[in-house]
Amino acid sequence: MTAMPANAQVALPSRQEITPPAPKPRSESTARVDARGALAETNCPLEASELRLTLDRVEFTRPDGSPLQPQIANALAGLKTPTGEQSITAVCAVRDAANEALRRGGWVASVQIPAQEITGGVLRLQVVTARIVDVRVRGDAGRYEPFLRRRIAAIQALDPLNEREAERILLLAGDVPGLDVALSLRPSNGEAGTVIGDLTVSSRHFALFANAQNYNSSLLGRETVYGRGEIYGLTGLGDITYLGASTTTDFQEQVIVQGGHILQLDDGGTTLGGRATYAWSRPDLGALDLRTNTLIAGLDLARPLFRSVRGNARVRLGLDFVDQISRVGGGDDAVTLTRDKLRVLFAGIDADQQFVNANGRPWLSVSSSLEVRKGLGLFDASQTGFASGELTSRLEGNSRALVVRGVIDTTLSLGPIFSIAAIGQMQWANDPLLNYEEFALGSLTIGRGYDPGSNSGDRALGGHVEARADLPLITGLGTQVYGFYDHLYLTNLDRARIEGARNFDSVGGGVRVSFPNRLVLDVGYAKPLDRALRLDNERPPARVLVSLTVQFRDGAR
């Protein structure tokens, strides 16, 4: 039994069952830059004129006659201007095209038509670029004030001012847990192009999250409750400290505790985090008193590569330290069955992109993640089989295996009501894996309706598709109905495997009800279409899956 968790998974809990959710980096943010009022816009004063002129070329300068900044010149380099005899209104058309080119590049600038006599076919236009001369902060930044002042200085140093770059700086500030910022620009009373920034700041000190669900396996107790508390800014380094706990409702089959701390290392958004989780598992196996203790500790280093409202990318590097021991009985009479020791170095890249229509409404969202994991032979890591003097969870499992994991998540909007969402996941390994590194079938991964860990594999490929309808039934209450199809392909690499490659399917549907930033209730029906194991006499029964998530945050300051 203990040597076959890849097929029966009755000895050890799956990775998903002993890894509670942790704080995730923010991809969405309230940070915004509103530059619409930064520079005055003028209508075309030549619209009613019937005059004509001959155009050969257009020269752009700054208001004092000096050459344009290189960035502005590059933005206007590809501008196509009409030549030959033209209506005088062509002057405004050229100005408007130049303004549009600058807006596409994110530049806060205005192209103006100075008084002139057009001779030799040369039209001269002036480009006024914005720069922030003062930033006025509204709201309480609290212990984030030194951090925020560095962000303000970085924005004021932007000359010429680029809305996207200012937005990137603010987004990085908004990524700080508990901090929300927004910047609006308005003209100053000084020289042309000088603007004042009004920075609105709100901060929070803590948040609480709780979840109750029945997704788990029958062996480890279906009903599970989880709670996590987050405290923001304890050190003033853009940090978050969190503590969490999870338990089955009878406090018997499984109890998990977790904790961690994440802090910012620089103004570029680089973060360093430490985390630890400990799980006590005691599956219901009748007379067999099987107990599994799991320690998971890790370090995570991450840095944004690209940050914007519509798209983001980041790289990360980390180390996982995993000890998992399975015993029969407790106290001095306990007999050790298996012990796994994993020391895994990993590197990954995450990215997301949102595509919007002409009205600014998202019609397609795509996020993806790729991670490469390599087991290390350090700190007493397990050797294969019985080589360490103790059995591992799988006789041929290699603690030094190479693992590649990938995820892609897409949502296609078909209008204000209907949408299609799809998630694809894969895992590839070069050798048989130990229990913790395997890809597990079940409601916590892919295969809603199957018990988590009821089958698992070294290599996996699968996903699920959901058809959704958002129904505007009650104002302020989100109501979404959905139908789904899940598919997962699993295969194992060990020679002692009982099962070959397998395919698993499940179908179902449900409803999600949500109060934004407060509560999400998901009630679904899932019907497995295949046996979890070939040895099983029948398919798992259909299940009603229920998950309730609530959150509470202190009032913004």
C-alpha positions in Angstrom: 0.0 0.0 0.0 2.7 2.5 0.9 4.7 1.9 -2.2 1.9 2.8 -4.6 0.5 6.3 -3.9 0.9 7.1 -7.6 -2.0 4.7 -8.2 -4.0 4.6 -4.9 -2.8 7.5 -3.0 -4.2 6.1 0.3 -1.0 6.4 2.3 0.0 10.1 1.8 -2.1 13.2 1.2 -1.6 15.0 -2.1 0.3 18.2 -2.4 -2.9 20.2 -2.9 -4.5 18.8 0.3 -1.7 20.0 2.5 -0.9 23.3 0.9 -3.3 26.0 2.0 -3.6 29.1 -0.2 -1.1 31.9 0.5 -1.2 35.6 -0.5 -0.8 36.1 -4.2 0.9 39.1 -6.0 -1.6 41.6 -7.2 -2.1 41.7 -11.0 -5.1 44.0 -10.7 -4.7 47.3 -8.9 -6.6 50.5 -8.2 -3.5 52.5 -9.2 -4.4 54.8 -12.0 -3.0 57.9 -13.8 -5.6 60.3 -15.1 -3.9 62.7 -17.5 -7.0 64.0 -19.3 -6.8 67.3 -17.6 -3.1 67.8 -17.7 -2.9 70.0 -20.8 -5.5 72.1 -22.4 -7.1 70.9 -25.6 -8.1 73.3 -28.4 -10.4 73.0 -31.4 -9.3 73.7 -34.9 -9.5 77.5 -35.5 -9.3 77.0 -39.3 -12.3 74.8 -39.9 -14.4 77.6 -41.5 -11.5 78.9 -43.7 -11.5 78.2 -47.5 -7.8 79.1 -47.8 -5.4 76.6 -49.4 -1.7 76.0 -49.0 1.2 73.9 -50.3 2.8 71.5 -47.9 6.2 69.9 -48.4 7.2 68.9 -44.8 6.5 69.5 -41.1 9.0 70.6 -38.5 8.4 69.9 -34.8 10.2 71.9 -32.1 9.7 72.7 -28.5 8.0 76.0 -27.6 11.4 77.8 -27.2 12.5 76.5 -30.6 14.9 73.9 -29.3 14.9 70.3 -30.7 12.4 67.8 -29.4 13.5 65.3 -26.8 14.7 62.1 -28.4 11.7 60.1 -27.0 9.2 62.6 -28.5 11.0 62.7 -31.8 10.9 58.9 -32.0 7.2 58.9 -31.3 6.6 61.3 -34.2 9.1 59.8 -36.6 6.6 57.6 -38.4 4.0 60.3 -38.8 2.7 60.5 -42.4 1.8 64.0 -43.4 0.0 65.2 -46.6 2.0 67.0 -49.3 1.2 69.2 -52.2 -1.7 71.6 -52.4 -4.1 71.2 -49.4 -6.9 72.9 -47.7 -5.8 75.0 -44.7 -7.6 72.5 -42.5 -4.8 70.1 -43.2 -2.8 72.0 -40.6 -5.2 70.8 -37.9 -5.3 67.3 -39.4 -1.5 67.1 -39.0 -1.7 68.5 -35.5 -4.4 66.0 -34.5 -2.4 63.1 -36.1 0.7 64.1 -34.1 -1.3 64.3 -30.9 -2.7 60.8 -31.5 0.8 59.4 -32.2 2.0 60.9 -28.9 -1.0 59.4 -27.0 -0.3 56.0 -28.5 3.2 56.2 -27.0 1.8 57.2 -23.6 3.3 60.7 -23.7 1.5 63.5 -21.9 2.0 66.2 -24.5 0.2 68.6 -26.7 1.0 69.7 -30.3 0.2 73.3 -30.9 0.0 75.6 -34.0 2.0 78.8 -33.5 1.2 81.9 -35.5 3.3 81.7 -38.6 3.5 82.4 -42.3 3.9 79.1 -44.2 6.6 79.7 -46.8 8.5 77.2 -48.8 5.9 74.5 -47.9 7.2 74.1 -44.3 4.7 73.9 -41.5 6.1 74.5 -38.0 4.4 72.9 -35.0 5.3 73.1 -31.4 5.2 70.2 -28.9 4.5 71.0 -25.3 5.5 68.1 -23.0 4.3 67.8 -19.5 6.4 67.5 -16.4 5.2 67.4 -12.8 6.4 70.3 -10.6 4.4 69.4 -7.5 2.6 66.4 -6.0 -0.1 66.9 -3.4 -0.9 63.9 -1.3 -4.5 63.3 -0.1 -5.0 60.6 2.4 -3.0 58.9 5.1 0.0 56.9 3.9 0.8 55.9 7.5 4.0 53.9 7.8 4.3 53.7 4.0 5.1 57.5 3.7 8.9 57.1 3.2 8.3 54.3 0.6 5.7 56.5 -1.1 7.9 59.6 -1.2 10.5 57.6 -3.2 7.7 56.7 -5.7 6.7 60.4 -5.9 10.3 61.4 -6.6 10.5 58.8 -9.4 7.4 60.2 -11.0 8.6 63.8 -10.7 11.8 62.8 -12.4 9.9 61.8 -15.6 10.7 64.6 -18.1 9.0 64.3 -20.5 6.2 62.7 -18.6 5.0 59.4 -19.9 1.6 58.2 -18.6 2.5 54.5 -18.9 5.8 54.9 -17.0 4.1 56.9 -14.3 1.4 54.2 -14.2 4.0 51.5 -13.9 5.6 53.3 -10.9 2.2 53.7 -9.3 1.2 50.1 -10.0 4.4 48.9 -8.2 3.3 51.2 -5.3 -0.2 49.7 -5.5 1.3 46.2 -5.3 2.4 46.9 -1.7 -0.1 45.0 0.4 -2.7 47.3 2.0 -1.8 50.4 -0.1 -4.0 51.9 -2.9 -3.0 54.9 -4.9 -4.4 57.0 -7.8 -2.9 60.1 -9.5 -4.7 62.8 -11.4 -2.9 65.6 -13.3 -4.0 69.2 -13.8 -2.3 72.3 -15.3 -0.3 74.5 -12.9 -0.2 78.3 -13.3 3.4 78.3 -14.3 5.1 77.8 -17.7 3.6 75.7 -20.4 3.7 72.0 -19.8 4.0 72.2 -16.0 1.4 70.2 -14.2 0.4 69.4 -10.6 -0.3 65.8 -9.5 -3.0 65.1 -7.0 -2.1 61.7 -5.4 -4.9 60.0 -3.5 -3.7 57.4 -1.0 -5.6 54.9 1.1 -4.0 52.3 3.4 -5.2 49.3 5.3 -3.6 47.5 8.2 -5.1 44.0 8.1 -7.4 41.5 6.3 -9.1 38.3 7.3 -10.1 35.4 5.0 -12.1 32.3 5.6 -13.3 29.4 3.6 -15.5 26.3 4.2 -15.8 23.6 1.5 -16.4 19.9 1.0 -13.9 19.3 -1.8 -11.6 17.0 0.1 -11.4 13.2 -0.1 -13.5 10.9 2.1 -10.3 9.5 3.7 -9.1 12.9 4.9 -12.5 14.3 5.7 -14.6 16.0 3.0 -15.6 19.1 5.0 -12.7 21.5 5.7 -12.6 25.0 7.1 -9.7 27.4 6.6 -8.8 30.8 7.9 -6.0 33.3 7.3 -5.1 36.6 8.7 -2.8 39.2 7.0 -1.1 42.1 8.6 0.4 44.8 6.4 3.4 47.0 6.9 4.8 45.7 10.2 8.3 46.8 9.2 7.4 49.6 6.7 9.2 47.7 3.9 6.1 47.1 1.9 5.6 43.8 3.7 2.9 41.3 4.6 2.8 38.9 7.5 0.3 36.1 7.4 -0.8 33.2 9.6 -3.4 30.6 8.6 -4.9 27.3 9.7 -7.0 24.6 8.2 -8.8 21.6 9.7 -11.4 19.0 9.0 -14.6 19.8 10.8 -14.1 17.0 13.3 -10.5 18.0 14.0 -9.5 14.4 13.5 -8.4 13.6 9.9 -6.2 16.6 9.2 -4.9 19.8 10.7 -2.7 22.3 8.9 -1.0 25.5 10.1 0.9 28.0 7.9 2.8 31.2 8.3 5.0 33.5 6.2 6.4 37.0 5.6 7.0 38.8 2.3 8.8 42.1 2.0 9.9 44.4 -0.8 13.7 44.7 -1.5 13.7 47.7 -3.8 11.6 50.2 -5.6 11.5 48.0 -8.7 9.0 45.6 -7.0 11.5 42.8 -6.1 10.1 40.8 -3.2 11.6 38.1 -0.9 9.4 35.8 1.0 9.7 33.0 3.6 7.0 30.5 4.3 6.3 27.4 6.3 3.5 24.9 6.5 3.0 21.9 8.8 0.3 19.3 8.3 -0.9 16.4 10.6 -2.9 13.9 8.5 -4.7 10.8 9.8 -6.9 9.3 7.1 -9.9 7.2 8.1 -8.7 3.7 7.2 -10.6 1.8 9.8 -8.4 -0.3 12.1 -5.2 0.9 10.4 -3.9 3.9 12.4 -1.9 5.6 9.6 -0.5 9.0 10.4 1.4 11.4 8.1 3.3 14.5 9.1 4.5 17.0 6.5 6.7 20.0 6.8 6.9 22.4 3.9 9.3 25.4 4.1 10.5 27.7 1.3 12.0 30.9 0.1 10.7 32.9 -2.8 12.4 35.7 -4.7 10.3 37.5 -7.4 10.7 40.5 -9.6 8.4 42.2 -12.1 9.6 42.3 -15.7 6.7 44.3 -17.0 3.8 46.1 -15.2 0.8 47.8 -16.6 -2.9 48.0 -16.1 -3.5 45.5 -19.0 -0.5 43.3 -18.9 2.1 42.0 -16.5 5.1 39.6 -16.4 7.3 38.5 -13.5 10.1 36.0 -12.9 10.7 34.1 -9.7 13.2 31.8 -8.1 12.8 29.7 -5.0 13.7 26.7 -2.9 11.3 24.2 -1.4 12.2 22.1 1.6 9.8 19.2 2.2 9.9 16.4 4.8 7.0 13.9 4.8 6.9 10.9 7.1 4.2 8.2 7.3 3.9 6.1 10.4 1.5 3.4 11.8 0.4 4.2 15.4 1.6 7.0 17.6 4.0 7.7 20.5 6.9 5.3 21.2 5.1 2.4 19.5 4.9 4.2 16.1 6.4 2.3 13.1 7.8 4.3 10.3 6.5 3.2 6.9 7.9 5.8 4.5 9.9 9.0 4.7 10.5 11.5 1.9 13.0 14.4 2.0 12.8 16.8 -1.0 15.1 19.8 -1.6 13.8 21.5 -4.8 15.2 24.5 -6.6 12.7 26.1 -8.9 12.5 29.0 -11.4 9.4 30.3 -13.1 7.8 33.1 -15.2 4.2 34.3 -14.9 2.4 36.6 -17.3 -1.1 37.9 -18.0 -2.6 40.1 -20.6 -6.1 41.7 -21.0 -7.4 42.7 -24.4 -10.1 45.4 -24.6 -12.6 46.5 -27.3 -13.2 50.0 -28.6 -15.3 50.8 -25.5 -12.5 49.8 -23.2 -14.3 46.6 -22.0 -12.2 43.4 -21.7 -13.1 40.8 -24.3 -10.2 38.4 -23.7 -8.0 37.7 -20.7 -5.1 35.4 -20.8 -2.7 34.4 -17.9 0.0 31.8 -18.0 2.7 30.3 -15.8 5.7 28.1 -16.5 7.9 26.6 -13.8 11.0 24.4 -13.9 11.8 22.4 -10.7 15.0 20.4 -10.0 15.5 18.2 -7.0 18.9 18.7 -5.2 20.9 16.1 -3.4 21.5 18.4 -0.4 20.5 18.5 3.3 20.0 14.7 3.6 17.6 14.5 0.6 16.1 11.0 0.1 17.8 8.5 -2.0 15.8 6.2 -4.3 13.9 3.3 -2.7 15.6 1.9 0.4 19.0 3.4 -0.2 18.6 5.9 2.7 17.8 3.1 5.1 14.0 4.0 5.0 11.5 3.4 2.3 10.3 6.3 0.2 6.7 6.8 -0.8 7.5 5.2 -4.2 10.2 2.7 -4.6 11.5 4.2 -7.8 10.7 7.8 -6.9 13.7 10.2 -7.5 14.1 13.2 -5.2 16.5 14.7 -7.8 14.0 14.5 -10.7 13.5 17.4 -13.1 9.9 18.6 -13.3 8.3 21.1 -15.7 4.8 22.6 -14.9 2.7 24.9 -17.0 -0.7 26.6 -16.7 -2.7 28.7 -19.1 -6.0 30.4 -18.1 -8.2 32.2 -20.6 -11.6 33.9 -20.5 -13.4 35.0 -23.6 -16.3 37.4 -23.2 -19.2 36.9 -25.7 -21.1 40.0 -24.5 -22.4 41.4 -21.3 -23.8 38.0 -20.1 -22.1 35.1 -21.7 -18.4 34.0 -21.5 -16.2 30.9 -22.0 -13.4 30.1 -19.6 -10.7 27.5 -20.0 -7.7 26.4 -18.0 -5.0 24.1 -19.3 -2.4 22.4 -17.1 0.6 20.2 -17.8 3.4 18.4 -15.9 6.4 16.7 -17.3 9.0 14.7 -15.4 12.2 12.9 -16.5 12.0 10.3 -13.7 9.4 8.8 -11.3 8.5 11.3 -8.6 7.9 11.1 -4.9 4.4 11.7 -3.6 4.7 15.5 -3.0 5.8 16.3 -6.6 3.1 14.2 -8.4 0.2 15.7 -10.2 -3.0 14.5 -8.4 -6.5 14.0 -9.9 -9.4 15.5 -8.1 -11.6 18.5 -7.2 -8.6 20.5 -6.0 -6.9 20.3 -9.4 -8.5 18.9 -12.5 -11.3 16.4 -12.3 -14.1 17.9 -10.3 -16.1 15.1 -8.6 -13.1 12.8 -8.0 -11.5 12.6 -4.6 -8.3 14.6 -4.5 -5.4 12.2 -4.8 -7.6 9.2 -5.9 -5.1 8.8 -8.7 -1.9 10.7 -9.6 0.9 10.7 -12.2 4.4 11.8 -13.0 3.2 13.3 -16.2 -0.1 15.0 -16.7 -2.0 17.0 -19.4 -5.5 18.3 -18.9 -7.8 21.2 -18.3 -11.4 22.3 -18.0 -13.8 24.4 -20.0 -16.7 26.4 -18.5 -19.6 28.1 -20.3 -20.8 30.9 -18.1 -23.7 33.3 -17.9 -23.7 36.3 -15.6 -27.2 37.1 -14.7 -28.1 40.7 -13.5 -30.7 39.5 -11.0 -30.0 41.7 -8.0 -28.1 45.0 -8.0 -24.7 44.6 -6.2 -25.0 40.8 -6.2 -23.1 38.8 -8.8 -24.9 35.7 -10.0 -23.2 33.4 -12.4 -24.4 30.0 -13.7 -22.0 27.6 -15.4 -21.5 24.2 -17.0 -18.2 22.5 -17.2 -16.2 19.6 -18.7 -13.0 18.4 -17.1 -10.4 16.1 -18.7 -7.1 14.8 -17.4 -4.5 12.5 -18.8 -2.1 10.8 -16.4 0.9 8.5 -16.8 3.6 7.1 -14.5 7.2 6.3 -15.3 8.0 3.7 -12.6 8.4 0.1 -13.8 6.3 -1.2 -10.8 3.2 0.8 -11.8 -0.1 -1.0 -11.5 -1.9 1.2 -14.0 -0.8 2.4 -17.4 -1.8 5.7 -19.0 -5.3 6.9 -18.0 -7.8 9.4 -19.1 -10.4 10.9 -16.7 -13.4 13.0 -17.5 -16.1 14.7 -15.5 -19.0 17.0 -16.2 -21.3 19.2 -14.2 -22.5 22.7 -13.5 -23.4 25.1 -10.8 -24.0 28.6 -9.6 -21.7 31.2 -8.1 -23.0 34.1 -6.0 -20.8 36.9 -4.9 -20.7 40.2 -3.1 -17.7 42.0 -4.4 -14.7 41.9 -2.0 -16.9 40.3 0.7 -18.3 36.8 -0.1 -18.3 34.1 -2.8 -20.6 31.1 -2.7 -20.0 28.3 -5.2 -22.5 25.4 -5.4 -21.9 22.8 -8.1 -22.8 19.3 -9.2 -20.0 17.1 -10.6 -20.3 13.7 -12.2 -17.1 11.6 -12.7 -17.3 9.6 -16.0 -14.4 7.1 -15.3 -13.2 4.8 -12.5 -10.6 6.5 -10.3 -8.6 3.2 -10.4 -8.9 0.3 -12.8 -9.3 -1.9 -9.7 -12.4 -0.1 -8.7 -15.7 -1.8 -9.3 -17.5 1.4 -10.4 -17.1 5.1 -11.0 -17.2 7.5 -8.1 -20.6 8.8 -7.3 -21.7 12.2 -8.4 -21.1 14.9 -5.8 -22.5 18.3 -4.8 -19.5 20.6 -4.2 -19.9 23.6 -2.0 -17.4 26.4 -1.2 -18.0 29.5 0.8 -15.3 32.2 0.9 -15.6 35.4 3.0 -13.1 38.2 3.5 -13.0 41.2 5.8 -10.6 44.2 5.5 -10.3 47.1 7.9 -11.5 50.5 6.7 -9.3 52.5 4.3 -7.4 55.4 5.9 
